[in-house]
Amino acid sequence: MLANCKPAVAGVLLAAATALAGCNNQPLAEKTSVSSAAKQEASQPVAKPVLAYVCPMGCEGSESNKPGKCPVCEMELVRNPAYKPSTSPDSL
């Protein structure tokens, strides 16, 4: 009796595996367009503005145009040597 069940069990397992593998399928055109758009965004560096003051410990998100304390480590911010004041007419 067990020998008669093996093909049925194998068929059910194969059908279940096929159904589960197809759950997240997207058309090929969608996959390539999303992945190529993501590659383009990743390859273009985002221009981060250089601000006047930075944390001496280099904490993420501590840059500022005003003196003060780092929001992460509470150290006093120091002048950023890479900062160059803008001389464009928009900054007046």
C-alpha positions as CSV (number, residue, x, y, z in Angstrom):
1,M,0.0,0.0,0.0
2,L,2.9,2.4,0.8
3,A,4.4,1.8,-2.6
4,N,1.2,3.0,-4.3
5,C,1.4,6.3,-2.4
6,K,4.9,7.3,-3.4
7,P,4.0,8.7,-6.8
8,A,1.1,10.6,-5.4
9,V,3.2,12.1,-2.6
10,A,6.0,13.0,-5.1
11,G,3.4,14.7,-7.3
12,V,2.0,16.7,-4.5
13,L,5.5,17.8,-3.3
14,L,6.4,18.8,-6.9
15,A,3.2,20.8,-7.3
16,A,3.7,22.5,-3.9
17,A,7.4,23.4,-4.8
18,T,6.3,24.8,-8.1
19,A,3.5,26.9,-6.6
20,L,5.8,28.3,-3.8
21,A,8.6,29.1,-6.3
22,G,6.1,31.1,-8.5
23,C,4.6,33.2,-5.6
24,N,6.9,36.2,-6.1
25,N,7.3,36.0,-9.8
26,Q,7.2,39.2,-11.8
27,P,7.2,39.6,-15.5
28,L,10.8,39.7,-16.9
29,A,10.3,43.2,-18.2
30,E,9.5,44.5,-14.7
31,K,12.5,42.8,-13.2
32,T,15.0,44.2,-15.6
33,S,13.5,47.8,-15.6
34,V,13.6,47.9,-11.8
35,S,17.1,46.4,-11.5
36,S,18.5,48.7,-14.2
37,A,16.9,51.8,-12.5
38,A,18.3,50.7,-9.2
39,K,21.8,50.3,-10.8
40,Q,21.6,53.8,-12.3
41,E,20.7,55.3,-8.9
42,A,23.4,53.4,-7.2
43,S,26.1,54.3,-9.7
44,Q,25.3,58.1,-9.4
45,P,26.9,59.5,-6.3
46,V,24.7,61.8,-4.3
47,A,26.3,65.2,-3.8
48,K,26.5,65.8,-0.1
49,P,26.9,69.5,0.9
50,V,30.0,70.4,2.8
51,L,29.0,72.2,6.0
52,A,31.0,74.6,8.1
53,Y,31.1,72.5,11.3
54,V,31.7,68.8,11.9
55,C,32.1,66.5,14.8
56,P,35.7,65.7,15.6
57,M,34.7,62.0,16.1
58,G,33.2,62.0,12.6
59,C,29.7,61.0,13.8
60,E,27.1,60.4,11.1
61,G,24.7,63.3,10.7
62,S,26.6,65.7,12.9
63,E,27.5,68.3,10.2
64,S,26.1,71.8,10.7
65,N,26.4,75.4,9.4
66,K,26.3,76.6,13.0
67,P,28.6,75.9,16.0
68,G,27.2,73.7,18.7
69,K,27.3,70.1,20.0
70,C,27.2,66.9,18.1
71,P,23.7,65.3,18.5
72,V,25.3,61.8,18.7
73,C,28.3,62.1,21.1
74,E,27.7,65.6,22.6
75,M,31.2,66.8,21.7
76,E,31.7,70.4,20.5
77,L,31.6,70.8,16.7
78,V,34.8,72.1,15.1
79,R,35.4,74.1,11.9
80,N,35.4,71.9,8.8
81,P,38.7,72.4,6.9
82,A,37.0,71.3,3.7
83,Y,34.3,74.0,4.0
84,K,34.5,76.8,1.4
85,P,31.9,79.6,1.9
86,S,29.6,80.1,-1.0
87,T,30.1,83.3,-3.1
88,S,27.1,82.8,-5.3
89,P,24.5,85.6,-5.6
90,D,21.9,83.1,-4.3
91,S,23.5,83.0,-0.9
92,L,23.2,86.8,-0.2
